[in-house]
Amino acid sequence: MKKFSVLLFLVVAMTCLAKTREWKTAQVTDMSTTDVDQALGGATQILRYTVETDDMIYVLEYNCKYDSKCAAGVTTKGATKIAIEGKDAYLQNKSGKGVKMRIVSQAKK
């Protein structure tokens, strides 16, 4: 029982300390795909999104293997939300979940 109490305390403490993302309204203005054939790693598809906020333009990349569910589920040519964390961005998909993507470039408007 003591172990369970300690474990529960740690889970609650970690949840409270978890950093909440600062979401900004954004617009996906463009999306493109590139197919990459890697000999050892198998075929990969790179999805590249151009996303604009009020003051910035971001180009984001999402990599996936063909044997997995490739679509990030992000609305293209529509409103969404974005959160920036270091070299990564989280773009909300259609179900409201944040999809982690790599920031390729960013520029002020």
C-alpha positions in Angstrom: 0.0 0.0 0.0 2.9 2.4 0.8 4.4 1.8 -2.6 1.1 2.5 -4.3 0.8 5.8 -2.3 4.3 6.9 -3.2 3.7 6.0 -6.9 0.4 7.9 -7.0 2.1 10.9 -5.3 4.9 10.9 -7.9 2.4 10.7 -10.8 0.3 13.6 -9.5 3.5 15.7 -8.7 4.8 15.1 -12.3 1.5 16.0 -13.8 1.4 19.3 -11.8 4.9 20.2 -12.8 4.3 19.4 -16.5 4.8 22.4 -18.7 1.6 23.5 -20.5 2.0 24.6 -24.1 1.2 28.2 -25.1 -1.0 27.8 -28.2 -1.3 30.5 -30.8 -3.8 30.8 -33.6 -2.3 29.9 -36.9 -3.1 29.3 -40.5 -1.7 26.4 -42.6 -1.0 28.1 -46.0 0.8 25.3 -47.9 1.5 21.6 -47.6 3.8 19.4 -49.7 5.1 15.8 -49.6 8.5 14.3 -50.6 9.1 10.6 -50.9 12.5 9.3 -49.7 13.7 5.8 -50.3 16.2 4.7 -47.7 17.8 1.4 -48.3 18.0 0.2 -44.8 15.2 2.2 -43.2 12.6 1.6 -45.8 10.5 4.2 -47.7 9.7 7.4 -45.8 7.4 10.3 -46.6 8.2 13.8 -45.5 5.3 16.1 -45.1 6.2 19.8 -45.1 3.8 22.5 -43.8 4.0 26.3 -44.1 2.2 27.8 -41.1 1.6 31.5 -40.5 0.8 33.2 -37.2 0.1 36.9 -36.7 3.9 37.7 -36.6 5.8 34.6 -37.9 6.0 32.2 -40.8 7.2 28.6 -40.0 8.1 25.8 -42.2 7.6 22.5 -40.4 8.5 18.9 -41.3 6.7 15.7 -40.2 8.4 12.4 -41.1 6.7 9.0 -41.3 7.3 5.6 -42.7 4.9 4.2 -45.4 4.0 1.2 -43.3 2.6 3.5 -40.5 -0.3 6.0 -40.5 1.4 8.7 -42.5 -1.2 11.5 -42.3 -0.6 13.9 -39.4 -4.3 14.8 -39.6 -3.6 18.5 -39.8 -6.1 20.7 -41.6 -4.6 22.1 -44.7 -5.5 25.6 -45.9 -7.3 26.2 -42.7 -7.1 27.6 -39.1 -5.3 25.6 -36.5 -3.2 26.3 -33.4 0.6 26.1 -32.9 2.9 25.9 -29.9 6.7 26.4 -30.2 9.1 24.5 -27.9 12.7 25.1 -28.8 13.5 23.5 -32.2 10.1 21.8 -32.4 6.6 22.9 -33.0 3.3 21.2 -32.0 0.5 21.7 -34.6 -3.0 20.7 -33.5 -4.6 18.1 -35.7 -8.3 17.8 -36.5 -9.0 16.0 -33.2 -7.2 18.7 -31.1 -4.1 16.6 -30.4 -0.7 18.3 -30.7 1.5 16.7 -33.5 5.2 17.2 -32.9 7.1 18.6 -36.0 10.6 19.8 -36.6 11.0 23.5 -37.4 12.9 23.8 -40.7 12.8 27.6 -40.9 11.1 30.5 -39.4 10.9 34.2 -40.3 9.2 37.3 -39.0 6.4 38.7 -41.2 
